[in-house]
Amino acid sequence: MVREVFARAQESVGTLHEFLLAGARLTPDAPAVVECVNGEVGTISYRQLERRVTALAARLDELGLDVGDRVILESDTTPWSIAALLACSTLGLTYIPVSPETPAQRLRAIVDTVEPALHLQSDTGRREGLPESIGLARFGPDGLAVDREPPPRVRRRREITPADPAYMIFTSGTTGRPKGVVMSHRAILAFFRGMLAHGIVSAEDRVATTPPLQFDFSLLDIGLALGSGASVVPVPRDLLRWPRRFLQFLHDSRATQVDGVPSIWRPVLKHETELLAELGGGIKGILYSGEKFPLPELRTLREVLPGLRIVNCFGSSESVAASFTDVPDPLGPDVEELSIGHAHPGAEMTLIDDEDGGAVSEVGAVGHIHLRSGALFTAYWDDPEATARALVPDPLNPRSGQVVFRTGDLGRLGEDGELYFVGRADSQVKIRGNRVELGEIERRATDFPGVAAATAVLLPIAEREPVLVLYVTLSSGVAELEELELKAFCMEALPDYMVPQKVQVLDELPTTANGKVDRAALLARSGKR
């Protein structure tokens, strides 16, 4: 019932803050944000959250910023950073989240690119060395403290429109330059509406969010919770390295839904399955995104928490996500890979053959995934060439003027029209003249008993053929791996040029700040970049 009430109330709103603060009107006393401090669980109601947003927005408004001005928001995901991003939305300011761990050189590159009016930071830190041309302020329990006011600006705008940029996410660009994905209010709301149609959580749920604020997966979690009248539970970043502390936090905060990249579960499944099982009926669902979840680990998760609803979220920052697909329960031994299903309501994924430009219609055929959706990004900031390569004329109706997103992902068509993710087009490599999807090698390796996760990389060797190396982690209780047996296992299903030439066992696979496997670190480990 609450879900329907929220959906009706959100139909007419056009901005991010209106959508996420609907609970302040509908269920003002319900908990919006849950935090656990020194073992004590505290909650912030929707009414209290709105008051924080209003107070921060009023203070920001005194700085004379205009609709469309950019604000760097440097913080982890906390109750106060959620209020800060909503305050930016209230004034039509485009917020750009960055992590407190962002290297100074990368932050400076972002600052130079977007020319922000203000750098807004959690009061738990202080960033030094920023240009004099931008204002500096800190937020926290004492409100907004301005360390340096931004230079005087002329206000030219009066109204916020749904087409205005709501936020900008910076991802790694292939040129080495950070790439800013600009998302409008209209686009993020279209995504939220499509996501919420899946009924992943209810108003009684508490959604534990583990991604950093700079990863738009965190905004997905915030929208999933607040858009449903539920509570969002920011998990402190430092707990993710310690599975026992992480699980204790989930217990103390009474989380019912846990969202994150697959790697957050790896140390838990390796060291703390008994403690995880003790959470029992407390955790009802998880949602994962960012990478494939190795099937051995998923099966272990199912065994430890029977009846758990697991949702596979697939997509990229340019649309936040494209699909939400329930993982089968039970996950039988005959399941070799998981479908990414169909796009969420309001969107559609189409496979396009790069050779003839037509739609892929043959079951089992591979094509380039194109996404048509109202939730598409506006552009890459100040990069029209990259934008034109990604937002392309609709291949099926090019005269319409409609653009679709050429995702860079390859997919395979299933028997019922569902899609299976094959890999990134830019991660496709050539070995002895043959096109190879590294994901296919990794999928085969994780079917080998004792292998929990695997990542394949192609190491360039000067004046010689590159070497295919497979890095693996082992399942709990498995002490060692017979390399020759794994290679023989791969040879049973793969051609010889796809069989790893070297296998290296690691305690854990290195990950980026967003929790994805860091292939560059694996290459560096071998002395190659």
PEKA-V558571 format. One line per field, one symbol per residue. phi: phi as a letter, one per 40 degrees, with the letter a starting at -180 (. if undefined). psi: psi as a letter, one per 40 degrees, with the letter a starting at -180 (. if undefined). burial: I if it has 9 or more other C-alpha atoms within 8 Angstrom, else O. A space follows every 50 residues. Layout:
phi: ???
psi: ???
burial: ???
This chain:
phi: .cdcccdccccccbbdccccbdccccbccccbbbbbbfgbcbbbcccccc cccccccccccccgcbdgccbcbbaccadccccccccdcdcgcccbcbcd ccddccccccdcccfccabbbdccaacbgcdccbcbabbidcgbbccacc ddbccbbbbcbdccccabbcbccccgcdbcccbcdccccccdccccccgc bbcccbccbbccdcccdccdcccccccbgcbcbccdcccccbdccccccd cccfcbbbbicdccccccccbbcccccccfccccabbbagaccdddcccc ccccbcgccbbcbbiadcagababbccdbccccccbabccgbccdgaabb cbcccbgcccbcdgcbaccbbbacbcccacdfaccccccccbddccaccc gcbbcccgbbbbcccbgcbbccicccbcbbbfgccbccccccccccccdg ccaabbbbccbdfaccbcbbbbbbcdgccabcccccccccccbbcccbcd cbbbcbcaccbcccgcccccccccccgbb
psi: dddddddddedeieiddddeedddddgdeihdhhihhfehhiihiddddd dddddddddddeefiiheiihhhhiihiddddddddddddefhhighiie ehiddddddddddegidihhiieeihhieiieeiihiiiadeahhhdhii ihihheidihideihdihhhihideehhhhhhhiddddddddddddeefd iideihhhheiideheddddddddcdeeeaihghhhdeddegdddddddd ddefhehhiiidededdddddfdddddddbedhdiihiidiihhdddddd ddddgiehhhhhhhaideedidihhhhihigieehdiiiebiiiheihhh hhhddeeihhehheihihhhhhiefiidihhfgdddddddgiihdegded ehiihhdeihiihidfeiihhdihdeehihhfehhhhddddddddeehhe hdiihiihhhhhfiiihhhhhiiiihehdihhddddddddddeiideehh dihhhidihiiideeihgdddddddeei.
burial: OIIOIIOOIIOOOIIIIIIIIIIIOOIIOIIIIIIIOOOOIOIIIIIOII OIIIIIIOIIIOOIIIIIIIIIIIIIIOIIIIIIIIIIIIIIIIIIIIIO OOOOOIIIIIIOOOOIIIIIIIOOOOOOOOOOOIIIIIIIOOOIOIOOII OOOOIOOOOIOIOIIIIIIIOOOOOOOIIIIIIIIIIIIIIIOIIIOOOO IIIOIIIIIIIIIIIIIIIIIIIIIIIIIIIIIIIOOOIIOIIIIIIOII IIIOIIIIIIIIOIOIIIIIOIIOIIIOIOOIIIIIIIIIOOOIIIIIII IIOIIOOIIIIIIIIIIIIIIIIIIOIOOOIOOOOOOOIIIIIIOIIIII IIIOOOOIIIOOOOIIIIIIIIIIIIIOIIIOOIOOIOOIIIIIIOOIOO OIIIIIIIIIIIIIOOOIIIIIIIIOOIIOIOOOOIIIIOIIIIIIIIOO IIIIIIIIIIOOOOOIIIIIIIIIIOOOOOIOOOOIIOIIIOOIOOOIII OOIOIIOOIIIOOIIIIIIOOIIIOOOOO
